Amino acid sequence: MNPVFNVVFFGETLPGYDRAVARQQLQALLKCSPAALEQVFSGQRVGLRKGLDADEARLYQLRLKGIGLIVVIEPAVQPDVAQIPAPTVAEPTPASVPDETVSCPKCGEQQPRRTLCRACATDMPRFQAALENAVREVRKAPAEDAQAQPPAHDAFAEPGSRLLGLDFKGRLGRQAYFLGATLGFAALLLAGLLFVKTQSLILGGLGLLLFIVYSLRLSVLRCHDLGRSGWWSLATGIPYLGAIAGMILTLMPGQKDDNNWGAQPRSLGWPAFAGGLALAIASIAGFASMSADLYRLPAMTRQVHSGSTPEAAFKARYDAGRDRILMYSLSTCGYCAEKRRLFDRLGVRYTEYMIDEDQAAEDRLTSRMRQAGMPVDAIGTPIIEVNGTLLPNNPDLDEIARHLTRTSKG
């Protein structure tokens, strides 16, 4: 028969742990009354669990050590003691065995006093000495070992998840969810800007994939904090309903206690929330600043499908003898200077008017815009006139090429 063990408690706690918190957590684990809890912490020998095998006893000991309790594993006096489903509180010290008999500390066999057990051939004095030494080692565990243990409220649950990562385990509070969402949005804008600048589908696709995975992770961990399965996060991808689901995840408080997905996450505090808000504002400002480049996306898409560059397509359709191109610019406009360099590099013949320095040119442009039904205000420069057609807001080469006099050479 395999030896069985008891887990015994003497009311002692590890250094660095709050004794009151440890009492509350042990009472929740044992589901005992306050009076019984007082007996447990009286300092007397109390049996918490009986009839466990060696592995079960060790796991139970480690679990209680996680909340700051010093417990001892002892061999059961009787080898056939059945496991007791509910913990035994205030277990009395066993009666002393008569002097002429001894009980084997390993298998529990009672027998006349001797050195080797007649049942399992264990050297009983040495086994008992080793057991007592192990008990002393547990009781005098150094303070630094206790400090290395997780906080008491995390004893029976998985620690809260970190904000950054790609795992789907743990929980995430409202502030961390909001901050993570702003980080994801900022990263998406950065990936979009890189895509526009480099025209690399690999960079753009990788950035989009990371954003989708990270956003899904945030939603899953937030659902865990609300006590729901991560599958509920799929609701954020449903049109219209997804906006409502996102608002719920952002505003609804999580469960206060530990749940099946981990311990209650710690609050990041108002400084982190303010940082997230500042990041969100900066991201919106960044989106506004890069919006002028987003007009290039349709042309870039057509470029990918056609296999040719916008410059090559423009050259194939441009005829300097037939096409008349005017450019209305501002002397302080960076986009105007960029368009000017582009035309010069391609050998385009054009006439440029600085409307902030030439009043007649400004009046002529205003008249032309009114004739075309365009608003005079809030129009971006440069404005390109191609064969009599006004193209505002810095049109790309592909759009300019559509208004040239011929579609191809030859």
Secondary structure, 3 states (H helix, E strand, C coil): CCCCEEEEEEEEECCCCCHHHHHHHHHHHHCCCHHHHHHHCCCCCEEEEEEECHHHHHHHHHHHHCCCEEEEEEECCCCCCCCCCCCCCCCCCCCCCCCCEEECCCCCCEEECCCECCCCCCEHHHHHHHHHHHHHHHHCCCHHHHHCCCCHHHCCCCCCCCCCCCCCCCCCCHHHHHHHHHHHHHHHHHHHHHHHHHCCHHHHHHHHHHHHHHHHHHHHHHHHHCCCCHHHHHHHHCCCHHHHHHHHHHHCCCCCCCECCECCCCCCCHHHHHHHHHHHHHHHHHHHHHHHHCCHHHHHHHHHHHCCCHHHHHHHHCCCCCCCEEEEECCCCHHHHHHHHHHHHHCCCCEEEECCCCHHHHHHHHHHHHHCCCCCCCCCCCEEEECCEEECCCCCHHHHHCCCCCCCCC
